[in-house]
Amino acid sequence: MKKIVLLLMVLFSFGGACAQQSFSQVDQWIDSHAGEMGGRLMLVVYKDGKIVYSHSANQMNGKQQTLIRLMAKRQGKQPDLNDYTETTQQQIASCSKWLSAALIMTFVDEHKLQLTDTVGKFIPVLSNHGKGSITIADCLSHMTGILSPDLKEDLKVMREAKNMDGVIEQIAAFPTEGLPGTVFRYSNTGLQIAGAVLEKISGRRFETLFAERIAGPLEMKNTNFGNAAVALPAGGAVSTPEDYIHFLTMILNKGVFHGKRILSEKSIDQMQANRITPDVRVAYTPAEATGAGYGYGEWIMGNGTVSSPGLFGSYPWVDNNKGYCAFLMAFYLKSDGRQAQYAELRKLVDAQIK
């Protein structure tokens, strides 16, 4: 009997060691890339109802620490130079688009909004400028046909506006570059319009709707769109690795989180259907998504993988084929080589997912 117990102990010990070692190459990747990707990285991987991997690296140099201090000073906050943890909260830029698209789809599920609804039905100023025929689907897929300014100018518009109506008036005056549904231009514009529509039909602020319909049910306690004069649906959220994994879990589970249905399975499928068909002209795609398709609020990467990377380097993804999801937290602006880095990391993680 003692020999059997001893044998079992050895086997369990060996199995645990193998499980720990299986992600060693991922550990090495995180450790070796942290320096060039902002100084700090954290990767969290979820599968089969639990976190199967979590690793953080901090290789910040003096220049990177100085940048963090300067940014904190401008925001009136204390600089955080500590290692990332699962509850570290920071700006996630375009990772916000996925969250906002999900919020909009809750209204579609409740039949309070249809993807075929035209925005002029809710916002007359857009009709006055010849943009009333844009649909909610066009807004979610970056196919409004509006020629949006570059990001710097776009954010300036947001900062100067006193309310959502003011932002929409500015957007209404932007030039067009094609008919709605025929041109893909990745920007903030479509989701901003869709966010304004939600405020019109609900009488509530966008950030309040998000808290009630997405953050609350998904137990995303440290995720929000702030309290500025105007919410930025396309890039204004702050979140944590723990919170964003909750969201990804819901996407992976076809709209269900902890037994609660947040989105219909139909909405999940619609979000993950590629809208960049051969007859759509691609006017602008960020470097990290070159060659990818796009659904509603998320990139279609192929092989069952969907994602929504952010300007500051954070990278969430769901692999429907292998049945897992992951979130890489980062904060840096240099985008050269990101697409290859993300692909390399996904490949390493894929190799360990059974």
N, C-alpha and C positions, 0 to 999 in steps of 0.2 A: 504493500500500500504506500509506504514511504517513497519507494522508487517511482511509483506512478505520479505522486504529488510533485516530486522533484522534477520529473520529466515535463509535467505540465507547466511548472514554474519557468523552466528553461525555454519552453516553446513560447509562452506568453511574453517572456522577456525578449526573446529574439524577434517576435512579431512586432513588439513595441519599438524595438530599435530600428527595424526595417521601416516601419511607418514614419518614424522620426527622420530617418535618413533619406526617405523617398523624396522629400522636398529640399534636399540639400542643395541641388543645383538652382532651385528657385531662391533659396537663401543667398547663395553666392551672387546671383544676378542682381537681387535687390541691393546687397552690400556694395557691389562693384559699380552700379549705375547711380546710386544715390547722389554722389558728388556732382555729376554732370546734369542731373535732373532736379536741381534746386537745392540739393544738400540733404534733403530728408525724403524718405519714401516709406509707405506702409502698404502692404498687400494683405487683404482678407479674402478668403475663399470659403464658400458655403456649398455644401452638398448633403443630400439625404437628411435634412432636418437639423444640421449642426454646422458649426464652423470647423472646417477640417485643416485650415492653415491660417496663421496670422504671424506676420513678421515685420519688424520695423527697423530702419537703419537711419543713422544720423551722421552725416559726413560733412556738415556745413563748414565752409571756410570763413575767413574773416569778412570777405566781401559779401557773402550771402547773409551772414549775421547782421552786417551793417544795413543791408537792404531791408531785412525784417524789422529792424529797429526804426528805420525811417518810415516805413509804411505804418507801423503801429503808432508812431508819433502823430502822423497826419490824421489818423483815425481816433486819436485821443485815447489809445489803449496801451496797456503794458505789453512789451514784446514777448512773444513766446518762443524761446529757443530750445525747448525741451524736445525729446523724442516724440514722434507721433504715437498716439494710442488710439484705441478703437473709439474713444469719445472726444478726440481732438476735433474742434469745430473750425472750419475755414471756408472761404468762398470757393464755390465749385464751378463757376462760370457756366459753360454750355451743358454741363451735366444737368443743369436746371431744366433744359428743354424737355427731357424725358419726363420729369416730374410734372411739368405744366401740361404736356400732352395728355398724361394720365388724368389730370384734373378735368380737362376739357371733355375727355371721354366719359367721365362720370355723368356729365349732363346729357351726353348722347344716350347713355344707357337708360337714363330716366325719361327719355323722350322730351326733354326740355330744350333740346337742340338737335338739329340734324346736320350731318356732314355736308349735305347738299344745300343747306341754308346759305343765302347770300348775305354778305356783311352789311350791304346797304339797307337791308330790312331792319337792322338794329341801329346803324350809325349813318344817318343821312348825309353827314359831311363827306363821307367817302363816295356816295352817289353823286354829290355835287361836283366832285373832281374826277368823275368817270371811272371810279373804282368800286362801285357798288355791286358789280357782278362777281367779285371774288367770293369763293365759297369758304366755309370753315375747313373743308378738306384741303383747299389750296393753302390756307394759313398754316395748317399743321405740317405740310410737306414742302414749305418754302417755294411755292409756285404761285405766288400772288401776281407775278408779272411786274412788280414794283422795283424800280432801280434804286435800291437802298444805298445810302452813303457808306463810307468805310466805318469801321467800328468806332474810331475816335470821334468822328463827327456825330455818329449815331448816339453815342453815350452823352455827348454834349447836349443833344436835343432832350434827352431824358432828364439831365440835371437841371436844365433851364425851365422845364415845364412845371407848372404848379399843381397840375392834376392830370388824370388820364385823358380827359377831353382835350387838353392842350397838346399832349403827345400825338393823339390821333389827328388833330388838325394839322400838325407838322407832317405826319406821314401822308395825309391826304394830298399834300402839295408836292410830294416827291414825284419825279418823272416815272414813266413806265418804259419797259423794254420788251414787252410782248403781251399777248393775251394771257389771262389767268389759266394755269394748268399746262402751259406750253414751255415755260422757262423755269429752270431750277437755279435759284440763287440763295445759298445758305446765308442767313442773316437773322437779325432780331425782329424784323418787321412783322412777319406773319403771326408769330405767337403774341406779339404785342397787340395786334388787332383782335385776335381771338380772346385774349385776356380782357380787353375792353368790352367785348361782346358778353362775356360772362358777368362782368360788373353791371351791364345794362339789364340783362334778363333776371338777375338775382337781387339787385339793389344792394349788394355787399361788395366790400373791397376784395381784390384778388387774393391778397395774403391771408385774409380771413377764411375765404373759401378753401384755400389750400390747407390751412390748419384743420379745418373741420372735416374735409373730405379725404385727404391723403395723409397728412402728418399724424393726425390723431388716431385714425383706425390702424395705421401701420406702426404705431408706437415710435414714431420718429421725433423724439423729445427735443432734439437739438437741431432741427431742420426748419428753416423758415425763409421767407422772402423779405424780411426786415420791416421797417416801418417808415420808409421814405415817402415823400409826397406821391410818388408813382412807383408801383411795383414793376419789376423787369422780369417778365415770365421766361424770357429766353436766356437769362444769365445772372439773375440776381439772388440766387439762393445761397445760403450757407448750410453745410451739413457735416456729418461725421462718417467715418467708415462703418460704424455700427448701424447708424440710421440708414445709410444708403443701401447697405446689404438687406435691410428689411424690405426696402422698395424692390430691389432686384429679386428677392425671394418671391414676392407677389407676382412679378412678371414671369419668373420661371414656373410658378405654380398656376399659370393661366388665370391670374386674377384673384387668387385666394391667398390669404395670409392668416395663419393660426386658426384655420377653420372658418374665417370670415371672408365673404366675397366682396372685394373692393371694386373690381372691374369684371365685366362679363367676358367669357372666353372669346366671344365674337369681337369685342373691342381689342383684346390682345392680338388676335389674328389680323385685324385691320391695321393696327399700329405697326405690325411686322411685315406687311406686304409692300414690296418695293414699288414706289411710285415713279421712279425714274425710268420710264419706258423708252424705247428707241426713238420715239417721235418727240421726246422732250429735249430741249437744248439746255446743256449744262453751262451756266454762265459763271458760276463760282462754287468751288468746293475747297475746303481747307486741306492743307497738305496731308494731315494725319488720316484723311478719309478718301484719298484719291482712289478712284475706281470702285468705291462702295456704292451700294444702292441706298435709298432713303425711304422710310415709311412715314409714320406720324411721330415726330419727336425723337426718332432713333435711326441710327445707321444700320443698314443690312449688310453684314460683313461676309456672308456666305457660310456654307457648312453649318447652318443653324445658329450662327452667332449674331447677336445684335448689340449695339453699343451707343454711347453718347459722350464722347470725350470732351473735355473742357479746355478752354484757352490756357488755363494755369497748369495743365498737365495731368489732372486727375482723370482716371480712365475706368469707367464701369463697363462690365460686359456680362452677358448671359449666353451660355452655350446650351441651346435647347437639345442638341443631339447627345451631348455627354451628361446633361442634367445637372449642371452646376452654374454658379454665378460668382463674380469676383469684383472687388473694388480696389483700385490702386489710388492712393492719395498722394498728391505731389503739389508743389507750388513753384512754378518757374515759367518764363515766357519764351525761351528759345525753343522753337518748334522743329528745327532741323533734325531729321532722322527719327522723329517720333513714331511715324507709322511702322518703320522697321523695328523699333524698340518694342512697341506694343505687340507686334506679331511674334517677335522672339519670346517675349514673356508668356504670351498665350500658349505657344508651342511647348514651353517648359512645364507650364501648369497642366496642359492637356495630357502630357506624358505621365503624370502622376494620378490622374483621375481615372478610376477603374469603373 
